[in-house]
Amino acid sequence: MSSSGMGTDWIASRGTPLHGTLAVPGDKSVSHRAIMLASLADGTSRIEGFLEGEDARATEAIFRQLGVEIEVPGPGRRVVHGVGIDGLRAPDGPLDCGNAGTGMRLLAGLLAGQSFDSVLVGDASLSRRPMRRVTVPLARMGARIDTGEGGTPPLHIHGGAALQGVEITTEVASAQVKSALLLAGLYAAGTTTVREPHPTRDYTERMLQALGWPITFSPGYARLEGGQRLVARDIVVPADFSSAAFFIVAASVVPGSDLVLRRVGMNPRRTGLLHVLRAMGADVEETPAGEQGGEPVSDLRVRHAPLHGIEVPTEHVADMIDEFPALFVAAACATGTTVVRDAAELRVKESDRISAMAAGLRTLGAEVDETPDGATIHGGASLQKGTIESHGDHRIAMAFAIAAQRADGEVRIRDVDNVATSFPGFDALASGAGFGLRTAVPTV
């Protein structure tokens, strides 16, 4: 942690209006799934646009430990020699997911159907995150998974379980939980059906379908039969909407900005932030640009526009859960009040994102009332200089880099090393677009 003098800090300050055409890195969620499903397919898959972030690389390293040959012909490119649905082999030690909650939860389902035992571990942040939301429903299918005290990692997965397809309505709206159940369903006897309280992103369903596994799905519903095969294919990973979101918000709030983001993944279960920002008055022009990796992509042109506060419709919350740190900044820069409800899931991310954003915005002079499942952000205040704790959370760090573009004075953001988990090179790309942003020697 940088507060103890061991990490990297950013110094962020007002830059210039944001201009240019940017290509943000590949989608992290799609990159995870591309490696996993290509590894289980029959034949060789070529992946383009793979995210060179620590989270996706951790998943890649795990599949190498499980016996999959993966070549790296160049940056963002992978050649995966699939071993077939039953071809994984026992690892020679624990499987380290790093900071990747997506990787760990999906792997819990996938590894539950193997003949061998495995242990999933993670970094200090991941080791505090809740895993019973995955292990409990997997147990209904016959999986045997032991967690640490309090339902946290490490996960000890016992091989040789005879999984049975079941019909499950999940307690939380989580694409990670749904995907874990579907991946276990690949190895289960009979039919696995998952229903959700609210629809979540359908990356796993789309990619299973693209690789030839029979699956039926619609918003909030998915059903598949075990005992099928996956067929290798080439996969192009779209640009990550969650990464683009920081630039969408920044261009919206920095006067004079006019920015184009190329070929951004527009999965309808991922783009709730666009609906909310447009309701706040944002100017985002969308030009469809085809499909990549089974996902629709668009070029986005974002121009500065005055934003006003709204009550965030709860039906969009699950579709923008990763974008709330950026939205909090947009709300602080808007006129009027923005109310967020039904977002308690934010408290169990890489950090407690409600608390972290509320505390940081208050440090910069904004007024924020925290609630158990959200917050009320009173916009319109002039943001001031200050020192922000990122809590080792990549999205908190990037959100306050945006806030600093509207602040009077420098904002020091502590402990930004984890930005590399999802958006390597963010600082260089942001600086090139007009951000005032540089690295600094950490303070002790």
C-alpha positions as CSV (number, residue, x, y, z in Angstrom):
1,M,0.0,0.0,0.0
2,S,1.3,3.4,-0.9
3,S,0.3,4.8,2.5
4,S,3.1,2.7,3.9
5,G,5.5,3.8,1.2
6,M,5.3,0.6,-1.0
7,G,3.1,1.4,-3.9
8,T,2.7,4.0,-6.7
9,D,0.7,7.2,-6.4
10,W,-0.7,9.5,-9.0
11,I,-0.8,13.3,-9.0
12,A,-3.8,14.4,-11.0
13,S,-4.9,17.9,-11.9
14,R,-6.8,19.8,-14.5
15,G,-5.6,19.1,-18.0
16,T,-7.0,20.2,-21.3
17,P,-10.3,19.4,-23.1
18,L,-10.2,15.7,-24.1
19,H,-9.8,15.2,-27.9
20,G,-8.7,12.4,-30.2
21,T,-9.7,8.8,-31.1
22,L,-8.9,6.2,-28.5
23,A,-8.8,2.4,-28.4
24,V,-9.2,1.2,-24.9
25,P,-7.9,-2.3,-23.9
26,G,-9.8,-5.5,-24.6
27,D,-12.8,-6.5,-22.4
28,K,-11.7,-8.2,-19.2
29,S,-14.8,-10.3,-18.9
30,V,-14.5,-11.6,-22.4
31,S,-10.8,-12.2,-22.1
32,H,-11.3,-14.4,-19.1
33,R,-14.0,-16.4,-20.8
34,A,-12.1,-16.7,-24.1
35,I,-9.1,-18.3,-22.4
36,M,-11.4,-20.7,-20.4
37,L,-13.6,-21.9,-23.2
38,A,-10.9,-22.0,-25.9
39,S,-8.9,-24.2,-23.4
40,L,-11.9,-26.6,-23.2
41,A,-12.6,-26.7,-26.9
42,D,-11.5,-29.3,-29.5
43,G,-8.9,-27.7,-31.7
44,T,-6.9,-24.4,-31.8
45,S,-8.4,-21.0,-31.2
46,R,-6.8,-17.7,-32.0
47,I,-7.7,-14.8,-29.7
48,E,-7.2,-11.1,-30.8
49,G,-7.6,-8.2,-28.5
50,F,-6.8,-10.1,-25.3
51,L,-6.5,-7.8,-22.3
52,E,-2.8,-7.7,-21.2
53,G,-3.9,-7.0,-17.6
54,E,-2.9,-8.8,-14.5
55,D,-6.4,-10.4,-14.0
56,A,-6.7,-11.9,-17.4
57,R,-3.1,-13.0,-17.4
58,A,-3.7,-14.8,-14.0
59,T,-6.5,-16.9,-15.7
60,E,-4.1,-17.6,-18.6
61,A,-1.4,-18.8,-16.2
62,I,-3.9,-21.0,-14.4
63,F,-4.9,-22.8,-17.6
64,R,-1.2,-23.4,-18.4
65,Q,-1.0,-25.0,-15.0
66,L,-3.9,-27.2,-16.0
67,G,-2.1,-28.5,-19.0
68,V,-3.2,-26.2,-21.8
69,E,-0.6,-24.9,-24.3
70,I,-1.0,-21.2,-24.9
71,E,1.2,-19.3,-27.3
72,V,1.8,-15.5,-27.3
73,P,2.6,-14.4,-30.9
74,G,2.3,-10.7,-29.9
75,P,0.7,-8.2,-27.6
76,G,-3.1,-8.9,-27.2
77,R,-2.8,-12.1,-29.2
78,R,-3.1,-15.7,-27.9
79,V,-3.1,-19.1,-29.6
80,V,-4.9,-21.6,-27.4
81,H,-4.5,-25.3,-28.1
82,G,-7.7,-26.7,-26.6
83,V,-7.5,-30.0,-24.7
84,G,-11.2,-30.8,-25.0
85,I,-13.9,-30.8,-22.3
86,D,-12.3,-33.6,-20.4
87,G,-8.6,-32.8,-21.1
88,L,-7.5,-30.6,-18.2
89,R,-4.9,-32.2,-15.9
90,A,-4.3,-31.9,-12.2
91,P,-2.2,-28.8,-11.3
92,D,1.1,-29.1,-9.4
93,G,0.1,-26.5,-6.8
94,P,-2.4,-23.8,-5.9
95,L,-4.0,-21.8,-8.7
96,D,-3.4,-18.1,-8.1
97,C,-6.2,-15.9,-9.3
98,G,-4.5,-12.7,-8.2
99,N,-7.1,-9.9,-7.9
100,A,-9.6,-11.5,-10.3
101,G,-12.9,-12.2,-8.6
102,T,-14.3,-13.1,-12.0
103,G,-11.6,-15.7,-12.6
104,M,-12.0,-17.3,-9.2
105,R,-15.8,-17.5,-9.3
106,L,-16.0,-18.9,-12.8
107,L,-13.2,-21.4,-12.1
108,A,-15.0,-22.6,-9.0
109,G,-17.8,-23.9,-11.3
110,L,-15.5,-25.2,-14.0
111,L,-13.2,-27.0,-11.6
112,A,-16.0,-28.5,-9.6
113,G,-16.6,-30.9,-12.5
114,Q,-13.1,-32.2,-12.8
115,S,-11.7,-35.5,-11.6
116,F,-8.9,-33.9,-9.6
117,D,-8.6,-31.7,-6.6
118,S,-7.6,-28.1,-6.9
119,V,-7.1,-25.0,-4.7
120,L,-7.9,-21.4,-5.8
121,V,-6.1,-18.6,-4.0
122,G,-5.9,-14.9,-4.5
123,D,-4.3,-11.7,-3.3
124,A,-5.2,-9.9,-0.1
125,S,-8.1,-8.1,-1.6
126,L,-9.6,-11.1,-3.3
127,S,-9.1,-13.2,-0.1
128,R,-11.7,-10.9,1.6
129,R,-14.4,-11.3,-1.0
130,P,-17.5,-13.4,-0.5
131,M,-17.5,-16.8,-2.2
132,R,-20.5,-18.6,-0.6
133,R,-22.7,-16.9,-3.2
134,V,-21.0,-19.3,-5.6
135,T,-20.1,-22.3,-3.5
136,V,-23.6,-22.7,-2.0
137,P,-25.6,-23.0,-5.3
138,L,-22.8,-25.2,-6.7
139,A,-23.2,-27.5,-3.7
140,R,-26.8,-28.0,-4.9
141,M,-25.3,-29.5,-8.1
142,G,-23.2,-31.9,-6.0
143,A,-20.0,-29.8,-5.9
144,R,-17.7,-30.2,-2.9
145,I,-15.9,-26.9,-2.2
146,D,-14.5,-25.8,1.1
147,T,-13.9,-22.1,1.8
148,G,-11.9,-20.2,4.3
149,E,-13.5,-18.9,7.5
150,G,-16.3,-16.5,6.7
151,G,-16.9,-18.0,3.2
152,T,-13.8,-16.3,1.7
153,P,-10.9,-17.8,-0.3
154,P,-8.9,-20.0,-0.5
155,L,-11.3,-22.4,-2.2
156,H,-10.5,-26.1,-1.8
157,I,-12.4,-27.9,-4.7
158,H,-12.7,-31.7,-4.3
159,G,-12.5,-33.6,-7.6
160,G,-14.6,-36.6,-8.6
161,A,-18.0,-35.1,-7.7
162,A,-20.9,-36.4,-9.8
163,L,-22.6,-33.2,-10.7
164,Q,-26.3,-33.1,-11.5
165,G,-28.1,-30.5,-13.5
166,V,-30.5,-28.5,-11.4
167,E,-32.9,-25.6,-11.7
168,I,-31.7,-22.6,-9.6
169,T,-33.0,-19.1,-9.1
170,T,-30.0,-17.2,-7.8
171,E,-30.3,-15.0,-4.7
172,V,-28.1,-12.2,-6.2
173,A,-28.1,-10.8,-9.7
174,S,-24.5,-11.7,-10.6
175,A,-23.1,-12.8,-14.0
176,Q,-20.2,-14.4,-12.1
177,V,-22.6,-16.7,-10.1
178,K,-24.6,-17.5,-13.2
179,S,-21.5,-18.3,-15.2
180,A,-20.1,-20.5,-12.5
181,L,-23.3,-22.6,-12.5
182,L,-23.3,-22.8,-16.3
183,L,-19.7,-23.9,-16.4
184,A,-20.4,-26.6,-13.8
185,G,-23.4,-27.5,-16.0
186,L,-21.0,-28.5,-18.8
187,Y,-19.9,-31.4,-16.6
188,A,-23.3,-32.2,-15.0
189,A,-25.7,-34.9,-15.9
190,G,-29.0,-33.5,-17.4
191,T,-30.1,-29.9,-17.7
192,T,-28.9,-26.9,-15.8
193,T,-31.3,-24.0,-15.7
194,V,-30.4,-20.6,-14.1
195,R,-32.9,-17.9,-13.4
196,E,-31.9,-14.5,-11.9
197,P,-33.8,-11.9,-9.9
198,H,-32.6,-9.3,-12.4
199,P,-30.9,-9.9,-15.8
200,T,-27.1,-9.7,-15.9
201,R,-24.5,-9.7,-18.7
202,D,-24.6,-12.8,-20.9
203,Y,-20.9,-13.1,-22.0
204,T,-20.7,-16.7,-21.0
205,E,-23.9,-17.7,-22.8
206,R,-22.8,-15.9,-26.0
207,M,-19.4,-17.4,-26.1
208,L,-20.7,-20.9,-25.3
209,Q,-23.1,-20.5,-28.2
210,A,-20.3,-19.2,-30.5
211,L,-18.1,-22.2,-29.7
212,G,-21.0,-24.6,-30.5
213,W,-22.4,-25.7,-27.1
214,P,-26.2,-25.9,-27.4
215,I,-27.6,-23.3,-25.0
216,T,-30.9,-21.4,-24.7
217,F,-30.8,-18.0,-23.1
218,S,-32.8,-14.7,-22.7
219,P,-32.5,-11.8,-20.2
220,G,-32.4,-13.4,-16.7
221,Y,-32.6,-17.0,-18.0
222,A,-30.2,-19.6,-19.3
223,R,-30.4,-23.4,-19.8
224,L,-28.0,-26.0,-21.2
225,E,-27.4,-29.7,-21.3
226,G,-24.3,-31.4,-20.1
227,G,-22.2,-33.8,-22.1
228,Q,-21.7,-31.7,-25.3
229,R,-18.5,-30.5,-26.9
230,L,-16.9,-27.1,-27.6
231,V,-15.4,-26.4,-31.1
232,A,-12.4,-24.1,-31.4
233,R,-12.9,-20.8,-33.3
234,D,-11.1,-17.5,-33.6
235,I,-12.3,-14.9,-31.1
236,V,-11.9,-11.1,-31.4
237,V,-12.2,-9.4,-28.0
238,P,-14.1,-6.1,-28.1
239,A,-12.8,-3.0,-26.3
240,D,-13.9,-3.1,-22.6
241,F,-17.0,-0.9,-21.9
242,S,-16.0,-0.6,-18.2
243,S,-12.6,0.9,-19.3
244,A,-14.3,3.1,-21.9
245,A,-16.6,4.4,-19.1
246,F,-13.9,6.5,-17.5
247,F,-13.4,8.4,-20.7
248,I,-17.1,8.6,-21.4
249,V,-17.6,10.3,-18.0
250,A,-14.4,12.4,-18.3
251,A,-15.4,13.8,-21.8
252,S,-18.9,14.5,-20.5
253,V,-17.7,16.6,-17.5
254,V,-14.6,18.4,-18.9
255,P,-15.7,21.5,-20.9
256,G,-14.7,21.6,-24.6
257,S,-14.1,17.8,-24.9
258,D,-14.9,15.9,-28.0
259,L,-13.6,12.3,-27.9
260,V,-14.1,9.1,-30.0
261,L,-13.8,5.6,-28.5
262,R,-13.3,2.9,-31.1
263,R,-15.1,-0.5,-31.3
264,V,-16.4,-0.6,-27.7
265,G,-18.3,-3.7,-26.6
266,M,-22.0,-2.9,-26.3
267,N,-23.4,-5.9,-24.6
268,P,-26.9,-4.7,-23.6
269,R,-26.4,-6.1,-20.1
270,R,-23.3,-4.0,-19.6
271,T,-24.2,-0.6,-20.8
272,G,-26.6,0.7,-18.1
273,L,-24.2,3.6,-17.6
274,L,-25.1,5.0,-21.0
275,H,-28.8,5.0,-20.2
276,V,-28.1,6.8,-16.9
277,L,-25.7,9.4,-18.3
278,R,-28.1,10.2,-21.2
279,A,-30.8,10.7,-18.7
280,M,-28.5,13.2,-16.9
281,G,-28.0,15.0,-20.2
282,A,-24.8,13.4,-21.6
283,D,-24.1,13.7,-25.4
284,V,-23.0,10.3,-26.5
285,E,-23.3,9.4,-30.2
286,E,-23.3,5.6,-31.0
287,T,-22.3,4.2,-34.4
288,P,-22.7,0.4,-34.7
289,A,-19.5,-1.2,-35.9
290,G,-20.4,-4.9,-36.3
291,E,-19.7,-7.8,-33.9
292,Q,-16.6,-9.1,-32.2
293,G,-16.4,-12.3,-30.1
294,G,-20.1,-12.7,-30.4
295,E,-20.5,-9.2,-28.9
296,P,-22.0,-6.1,-30.6
297,V,-19.5,-3.2,-30.9
298,S,-19.9,0.5,-31.6
299,D,-17.8,3.6,-32.0
300,L,-18.8,6.2,-29.4
301,R,-18.4,9.9,-29.8
302,V,-18.7,11.8,-26.5
303,R,-18.9,15.6,-26.3
304,H,-19.0,17.7,-23.2
305,A,-22.5,18.5,-22.0
306,P,-24.0,20.0,-18.8
307,L,-25.2,17.1,-16.6
308,H,-28.1,17.2,-14.0
309,G,-28.8,14.9,-11.1
310,I,-31.3,12.1,-11.3
311,E,-32.6,9.2,-9.3
312,V,-30.8,6.2,-10.9
313,P,-33.4,3.7,-12.1
314,T,-32.9,0.5,-10.2
315,E,-33.4,-1.6,-13.3
316,H,-30.1,-0.3,-14.6
317,V,-28.1,-1.0,-11.5
318,A,-27.0,-4.6,-12.3
319,D,-26.1,-3.5,-15.9
320,M,-23.6,-0.8,-14.6
321,I,-22.3,-2.3,-11.3
322,D,-18.7,-1.8,-12.3
323,E,-19.3,1.8,-13.6
324,F,-20.6,3.3,-10.3
325,P,-17.2,4.8,-9.3
326,A,-17.2,6.8,-12.5
327,L,-20.9,7.7,-12.1
328,F,-20.3,9.1,-8.6
329,V,-17.9,11.5,-10.2
330,A,-20.3,12.5,-12.9
331,A,-22.9,13.1,-10.2
332,A,-20.6,15.3,-8.2
333,C,-19.9,17.4,-11.3
334,A,-23.6,17.6,-12.2
335,T,-26.1,20.2,-11.0
336,G,-28.7,19.0,-8.5
337,T,-28.9,15.7,-6.6
338,T,-28.2,12.1,-7.8
339,V,-29.7,9.2,-5.8
340,V,-28.3,5.7,-6.0
341,R,-30.3,2.8,-4.5
342,D,-30.3,-1.0,-4.6
343,A,-26.5,-1.1,-5.1
344,A,-25.4,-2.9,-1.9
345,E,-23.3,-5.2,-4.2
346,L,-20.8,-2.3,-4.4
347,R,-19.8,-2.9,-0.8
348,V,-18.3,-6.3,-1.6
349,K,-16.2,-5.4,-4.6
350,E,-12.4,-4.9,-4.6
351,S,-13.2,-2.3,-1.9
352,D,-16.4,-1.0,-0.3
353,R,-17.0,1.2,-3.3
354,I,-19.8,3.2,-1.7
355,S,-17.7,4.1,1.3
356,A,-14.5,4.7,-0.7
357,M,-16.2,7.0,-3.2
358,A,-18.2,8.9,-0.6
359,A,-15.1,9.5,1.6
360,G,-13.0,10.5,-1.4
361,L,-15.6,12.9,-2.8
362,R,-16.0,14.5,0.6
363,T,-12.3,15.0,0.8
364,L,-12.5,17.0,-2.4
365,G,-15.4,19.1,-1.0
366,A,-18.5,17.3,-2.4
367,E,-21.5,16.5,-0.2
368,V,-22.4,12.8,-0.2
369,D,-24.9,11.1,2.1
370,E,-24.1,7.4,2.3
371,T,-26.9,4.7,2.7
372,P,-26.6,0.9,3.2
373,D,-27.4,0.3,-0.5
374,G,-26.2,3.4,-2.2
375,A,-25.7,7.2,-1.7
376,T,-27.1,10.6,-2.4
377,I,-24.6,12.8,-4.2
378,H,-25.2,16.5,-4.0
379,G,-23.7,18.0,-7.2
380,G,-22.5,21.4,-8.1
381,A,-19.8,22.0,-5.5
382,S,-16.4,23.2,-6.7
383,L,-14.0,20.3,-6.2
384,Q,-10.8,21.1,-4.3
385,K,-7.3,19.6,-4.0
386,G,-6.8,16.7,-1.6
387,T,-5.3,13.2,-1.0
388,I,-7.4,10.2,-1.9
389,E,-7.1,6.6,-0.7
390,S,-7.9,4.2,-3.5
391,H,-7.9,1.3,-1.1
392,G,-6.0,-0.7,-3.7
393,D,-9.1,-0.6,-6.0
394,H,-8.4,0.1,-9.7
395,R,-11.8,1.6,-10.4
396,I,-11.6,4.0,-7.4
397,A,-8.2,5.2,-8.6
398,M,-9.3,5.9,-12.2
399,A,-12.5,7.5,-11.0
400,F,-10.6,10.1,-8.9
401,A,-8.3,10.8,-11.9
402,I,-11.4,12.0,-13.6
403,A,-12.6,14.0,-10.6
404,A,-9.2,15.8,-10.5
405,Q,-9.9,17.1,-14.0
406,R,-12.5,19.3,-12.4
407,A,-10.7,20.1,-9.2
408,D,-9.0,23.4,-8.2
409,G,-5.5,22.1,-7.3
410,E,-3.7,18.8,-7.4
411,V,-5.2,15.5,-6.2
412,R,-2.9,12.8,-4.9
413,I,-4.4,9.3,-5.5
414,R,-2.6,6.7,-3.3
415,D,-1.9,3.1,-4.2
416,V,-2.7,2.9,-7.9
417,D,-0.7,-0.2,-8.8
418,N,-3.9,-2.3,-9.1
419,V,-5.0,-0.3,-12.2
420,A,-2.8,-2.8,-14.1
421,T,-5.3,-5.5,-13.2
422,S,-7.9,-4.1,-15.7
423,F,-6.4,-1.2,-17.6
424,P,-2.6,-1.3,-18.1
425,G,-1.5,1.9,-19.6
426,F,-4.4,4.0,-18.4
427,D,-2.2,6.9,-17.3
428,A,-0.4,7.1,-20.7
429,L,-3.7,6.9,-22.7
430,A,-5.4,9.4,-20.4
431,S,-2.5,11.9,-20.5
432,G,-2.4,11.6,-24.3
433,A,-6.1,12.5,-24.4
434,G,-5.7,15.6,-22.3
435,F,-5.7,14.5,-18.6
436,G,-3.4,16.1,-16.2
437,L,-1.9,12.9,-14.7
438,R,1.6,11.8,-13.6
439,T,3.1,9.2,-11.3
440,A,4.7,10.3,-8.0
441,V,7.0,9.0,-5.4
442,P,4.7,7.5,-2.7
443,T,4.4,9.3,0.6
444,V,5.1,7.3,3.8
